[in-house]
Amino acid sequence: MTIGEHIKKFRTAHGISQKELAEAGGVSIGAVSAWEQDRNTPRQRVLIKLVKHFNVPMEEITGERLFPDTLELGPGATGTKPFYTQEEARLILQYRKLSQRGKNTVQAVIQAQLGHQTITLPAVDTIREDCQDFLMDIQSADPELVKELRRYFNYLKGIARNPKE
């Protein structure tokens, strides 16, 4: 079964209309209709609302087990909890949507944050040229992408100013 089929199954089993489900999920009736016809899928935050509304595990609505019950901690791991938190699950889902370049970037940031990697910067002129090329490339980019890039660059500036934090 698809996510849309699962949503429709739970909606009809609970005897509620698409309008009532839309209100519970904070979305339009058209969104619910699109899910049930498999033209679209709900966003993660809406899925969480549906899970709470129907009082079922996430995999009951998605039809697939997104995460194992326990996280296998590798050698040297310092975590004491063998379970994913909701925030960790959200991050894993987002990570899975990234391109390989995006995944490599996330891994580099994690390593830098953990202090396992010293970042060696190229010459200032090279950085300036790369930045100018990059700015030319994104002039026609989606405003949301530009906003996210600006947020990320501000984050990097903060790291550069306070590398020990």
DOMIFI-824593 format. One line per field, with one value per residue (C-alpha): residue in three letters; residue number from 1; chain; x, y, z. Coordinates in Angstrom, 1 decimal. Layout:
# residues N
residuo ALA, ...
num NUM, ...
cadena A, ...
xx X, ...
yy Y, ...
zz Z, ...
END
This chain:
# residues 165
residuo MET, THR, ILE, GLY, GLU, HIS, ILE, LYS, LYS, PHE, ARG, THR, ALA, HIS, GLY, ILE, SER, GLN, LYS, GLU, LEU, ALA, GLU, ALA, GLY, GLY, VAL, SER, ILE, GLY, ALA, VAL, SER, ALA, TRP, GLU, GLN, ASP, ARG, ASN, THR, PRO, ARG, GLN, ARG, VAL, LEU, ILE, LYS, LEU, VAL, LYS, HIS, PHE, ASN, VAL, PRO, MET, GLU, GLU, ILE, THR, GLY, GLU, ARG, LEU, PHE, PRO, ASP, THR, LEU, GLU, LEU, GLY, PRO, GLY, ALA, THR, GLY, THR, LYS, PRO, PHE, TYR, THR, GLN, GLU, GLU, ALA, ARG, LEU, ILE, LEU, GLN, TYR, ARG, LYS, LEU, SER, GLN, ARG, GLY, LYS, ASN, THR, VAL, GLN, ALA, VAL, ILE, GLN, ALA, GLN, LEU, GLY, HIS, GLN, THR, ILE, THR, LEU, PRO, ALA, VAL, ASP, THR, ILE, ARG, GLU, ASP, CYS, GLN, ASP, PHE, LEU, MET, ASP, ILE, GLN, SER, ALA, ASP, PRO, GLU, LEU, VAL, LYS, GLU, LEU, ARG, ARG, TYR, PHE, ASN, TYR, LEU, LYS, GLY, ILE, ALA, ARG, ASN, PRO, LYS, GLU
num 1, 2, 3, 4, 5, 6, 7, 8, 9, 10, 11, 12, 13, 14, 15, 16, 17, 18, 19, 20, 21, 22, 23, 24, 25, 26, 27, 28, 29, 30, 31, 32, 33, 34, 35, 36, 37, 38, 39, 40, 41, 42, 43, 44, 45, 46, 47, 48, 49, 50, 51, 52, 53, 54, 55, 56, 57, 58, 59, 60, 61, 62, 63, 64, 65, 66, 67, 68, 69, 70, 71, 72, 73, 74, 75, 76, 77, 78, 79, 80, 81, 82, 83, 84, 85, 86, 87, 88, 89, 90, 91, 92, 93, 94, 95, 96, 97, 98, 99, 100, 101, 102, 103, 104, 105, 106, 107, 108, 109, 110, 111, 112, 113, 114, 115, 116, 117, 118, 119, 120, 121, 122, 123, 124, 125, 126, 127, 128, 129, 130, 131, 132, 133, 134, 135, 136, 137, 138, 139, 140, 141, 142, 143, 144, 145, 146, 147, 148, 149, 150, 151, 152, 153, 154, 155, 156, 157, 158, 159, 160, 161, 162, 163, 164, 165
cadena A, A, A, A, A, A, A, A, A, A, A, A, A, A, A, A, A, A, A, A, A, A, A, A, A, A, A, A, A, A, A, A, A, A, A, A, A, A, A, A, A, A, A, A, A, A, A, A, A, A, A, A, A, A, A, A, A, A, A, A, A, A, A, A, A, A, A, A, A, A, A, A, A, A, A, A, A, A, A, A, A, A, A, A, A, A, A, A, A, A, A, A, A, A, A, A, A, A, A, A, A, A, A, A, A, A, A, A, A, A, A, A, A, A, A, A, A, A, A, A, A, A, A, A, A, A, A, A, A, A, A, A, A, A, A, A, A, A, A, A, A, A, A, A, A, A, A, A, A, A, A, A, A, A, A, A, A, A, A, A, A, A, A, A, A
xx 0.0, 1.1, 1.2, -2.0, -3.8, -2.7, -4.0, -7.3, -7.6, -7.1, -9.3, -12.2, -11.7, -12.0, -15.1, -13.7, -14.0, -11.1, -12.1, -11.7, -8.4, -7.2, -8.1, -6.2, -3.2, -3.3, -3.5, -6.1, -8.7, -6.9, -3.7, -5.5, -7.1, -3.7, -2.2, -5.0, -4.6, -0.9, -0.2, 1.7, 2.9, 2.7, 5.6, 7.3, 5.7, 2.3, 3.0, 3.8, 0.4, -1.3, 0.5, -0.6, -4.1, -4.6, -2.4, -0.4, 3.3, 4.8, 5.3, 1.6, 0.9, 4.0, 3.7, 7.4, 9.8, 11.8, 14.2, 15.1, 14.0, 17.5, 20.6, 23.6, 26.4, 29.8, 33.1, 34.1, 30.6, 29.8, 26.1, 24.2, 20.7, 20.3, 17.2, 16.8, 15.3, 12.6, 15.2, 17.8, 15.2, 14.3, 17.9, 18.4, 15.4, 16.8, 20.3, 18.9, 17.4, 20.8, 22.9, 26.3, 27.9, 25.5, 26.2, 30.0, 29.4, 27.5, 30.2, 32.9, 31.0, 30.5, 34.1, 35.2, 32.8, 34.1, 37.6, 38.9, 39.9, 42.0, 40.7, 43.5, 42.2, 43.6, 45.1, 42.7, 42.9, 41.7, 38.8, 37.8, 37.8, 35.7, 33.3, 32.8, 32.2, 29.8, 27.9, 27.6, 26.2, 23.5, 22.2, 19.2, 18.8, 15.6, 15.3, 14.8, 18.1, 19.9, 18.3, 19.6, 23.0, 23.2, 22.3, 24.9, 27.6, 26.8, 27.2, 30.6, 31.6, 30.7, 32.9, 35.8, 35.6, 35.2, 36.7, 36.7, 33.0
yy 0.0, 3.6, 6.4, 7.8, 4.5, 4.2, 7.7, 7.0, 3.7, 5.4, 8.3, 6.1, 3.7, 6.6, 7.8, 11.3, 13.4, 14.8, 18.2, 17.0, 15.4, 18.5, 20.5, 18.0, 18.2, 21.9, 21.6, 22.1, 19.6, 19.6, 18.4, 15.5, 14.6, 14.8, 12.4, 9.9, 10.0, 9.6, 12.9, 14.2, 13.1, 14.9, 16.7, 15.3, 17.8, 16.9, 13.2, 13.7, 15.4, 12.5, 10.0, 11.8, 12.2, 8.5, 7.5, 5.0, 4.5, 6.3, 3.1, 2.4, 5.5, 5.4, 1.6, 1.2, 1.0, 4.2, 3.4, 0.3, 0.2, 0.5, 2.2, 0.0, 1.9, 1.2, 0.8, 3.9, 5.4, 7.4, 7.4, 5.9, 5.7, 2.9, 4.7, 7.4, 10.6, 12.3, 15.0, 12.4, 10.7, 14.0, 14.7, 11.2, 11.7, 15.1, 13.6, 10.9, 13.5, 15.2, 14.8, 13.1, 16.5, 17.6, 14.4, 15.1, 18.6, 17.4, 14.9, 17.5, 19.9, 17.1, 16.1, 19.8, 20.2, 17.1, 18.4, 15.5, 17.5, 20.6, 22.8, 24.2, 27.2, 28.1, 31.4, 34.4, 35.3, 31.8, 32.0, 35.4, 34.1, 31.1, 33.2, 35.6, 32.7, 31.2, 34.5, 34.8, 31.2, 31.8, 35.2, 33.5, 30.8, 30.2, 32.8, 30.1, 28.5, 31.9, 32.4, 29.0, 29.6, 33.0, 31.2, 28.6, 31.2, 33.1, 29.8, 29.3, 32.8, 32.1, 29.0, 30.9, 33.6, 31.1, 27.8, 26.2, 26.5
zz 0.0, -0.7, 1.9, 0.3, 0.6, 4.3, 5.0, 3.3, 5.2, 8.5, 7.7, 6.6, 9.5, 11.9, 10.1, 9.4, 6.2, 4.2, 5.6, 9.2, 8.4, 6.7, 9.9, 12.1, 9.9, 9.4, 5.6, 2.8, 1.7, -1.6, 0.1, 1.7, -1.7, -3.4, -0.8, -1.1, -4.9, -4.6, -6.4, -3.4, 0.0, 3.3, 4.7, 7.8, 10.2, 8.8, 9.1, 12.7, 13.2, 11.5, 13.6, 16.7, 15.4, 14.6, 17.6, 15.5, 14.8, 11.9, 9.9, 10.0, 7.9, 5.7, 5.2, 5.7, 8.6, 8.5, 11.3, 13.3, 16.9, 18.1, 16.8, 16.6, 18.3, 16.8, 18.6, 20.5, 20.5, 23.6, 23.3, 26.2, 24.6, 22.0, 20.4, 17.8, 19.2, 17.1, 16.2, 15.1, 12.9, 11.3, 10.6, 9.1, 6.8, 5.7, 5.2, 3.0, 0.6, 0.0, -3.0, -2.6, -2.5, 0.3, 2.3, 1.9, 3.2, 6.2, 7.0, 6.7, 9.1, 11.6, 11.5, 11.9, 14.8, 16.5, 16.2, 14.2, 11.2, 10.9, 8.0, 5.9, 3.9, 0.5, -0.3, 0.1, -3.6, -4.5, -2.0, -3.3, -6.9, -5.9, -4.0, -7.0, -9.3, -6.9, -6.5, -10.2, -10.4, -7.8, -9.0, -10.6, -7.9, -5.9, -3.1, -0.5, -1.6, -1.3, 2.2, 3.3, 1.9, 3.7, 6.9, 6.4, 5.6, 8.7, 10.6, 9.0, 9.9, 13.5, 13.5, 11.9, 14.7, 17.5, 16.4, 19.9, 20.5
END
